[in-house]
Amino acid sequence: MNEKRYDDILLISDLDGTIIPRYEIISEENLRAINEFTARGGAFAPATGRSPGSALPYLEGITVNAPAIFFNGAMLKDLKEDKVLEMRTLDGDIWRDFAARVLYQFPRACVEVYTTEDCIVISPEENDDPRLDGEFYNVKHCTLRDVEEETWLKFFINDAPVNLTFVERLAKELGIDKISTSFYSEANYLEYVAPHTSKGDMAQVLRAMPAYAGRRVVACGDYGNDAVLLRMADIGIAPADASEEAKSAADRVGVPCSENLIAWVLKEIL
């Protein structure tokens, strides 16, 4: 009996809340399912808001045989070759002005700037998001002035949801909304990346590469920052405990994250 082949599939998946329960590690079932998929010809790419350094510990033991998407679409990187293939940055003094206003007007927020390697926290240390402890981020604390000359890939604010609505108003006031893409990755996490940047936009770059051209894209994601990815895929899949925005963008709703979504995809979809 011939085994099922996946030579025509590019599987792109979010990590946290999709195939890895939050604050946990990937299950043996999902790990085996991904490696079975790649062993049978499938191409697998993670797509995450994380930096490469903070994502790699969660990918240990997983065959990643397609370029990975980081920083919610701001970077496409070949992990095997340790080579950045494409990067989209936040350029111009307006971003420094926006950061200064956020720090001034929202004194209890945790404000983070992501460079190619680091998560740089420019708000007071007492405001730090608890997720930064034990999440493998290379965290540095410094002032806005210290990071002004760095290359910014992502600007991140963690605050009460009601305060983040006022951050959005400030962004419109300064014109930031016209030169960026913004989204929520949790109810209290507001993120800004370059224009026309998302996991879905970078997935389009990936699928156009000669190695993956012609493959059907199957994508998995659980939150608003995955919506573009789910919509662009040939088959978009959200776990049962995903946000309503993600489920609305998906073609199929699967099992909850904790019940091994990739194993379910191989059995029920592929």
HELIX and SHEET records of a PDB file:
HELIX    1   1 GLU A   28  ALA A   39  1                                  12    
HELIX    2   2 PRO A   52  ALA A   55  1                                   4    
HELIX    3   3 LEU A   56  LEU A   59  5                                   4    
HELIX    4   4 PHE A   71  GLY A   73  5                                   3    
HELIX    5   5 ASP A   93  GLN A  105  1                                  13    
HELIX    6   6 GLU A  125  ASN A  127  5                                   3    
HELIX    7   7 PRO A  130  LEU A  132  5                                   3    
HELIX    8   8 LEU A  144  VAL A  147  1                                   4    
HELIX    9   9 PRO A  161  LEU A  174  1                                  14    
HELIX   10  10 ILE A  176  LYS A  178  5                                   3    
HELIX   11  11 LYS A  199  ARG A  207  1                                   9    
HELIX   12  12 GLY A  224  ASP A  226  5                                   3    
HELIX   13  13 ALA A  227  MET A  232  1                                   6    
HELIX   14  14 GLU A  244  ALA A  249  1                                   6    
HELIX   15  15 CYS A  257  GLU A  259  5                                   3    
HELIX   16  16 LEU A  261  GLU A  268  1                                   8    
SHEET    1   A 5 ALA A  43  PRO A  46  0                                        
SHEET    2   A 5 ILE A   9  SER A  13  1                                        
SHEET    3   A 5 ARG A 216  CYS A 220  1                                        
SHEET    4   A 5 ILE A 235  ALA A 238  1                                        
SHEET    5   A 5 ARG A 252  VAL A 253  1                                        
SHEET    1   B 3 ALA A  68  PHE A  70  0                                        
SHEET    2   B 3 MET A  75  ASP A  78 -1                                        
SHEET    3   B 3 LYS A  83  MET A  87 -1                                        
SHEET    1   C 6 VAL A 139  HIS A 141  0                                        
SHEET    2   C 6 CYS A 119  VAL A 121  1                                        
SHEET    3   C 6 CYS A 110  TYR A 114 -1                                        
SHEET    4   C 6 LYS A 154  ASN A 158 -1                                        
SHEET    5   C 6 TYR A 189  VAL A 193 -1                                        
SHEET    6   C 6 THR A 181  GLU A 186 -1                                        
END                                                                             
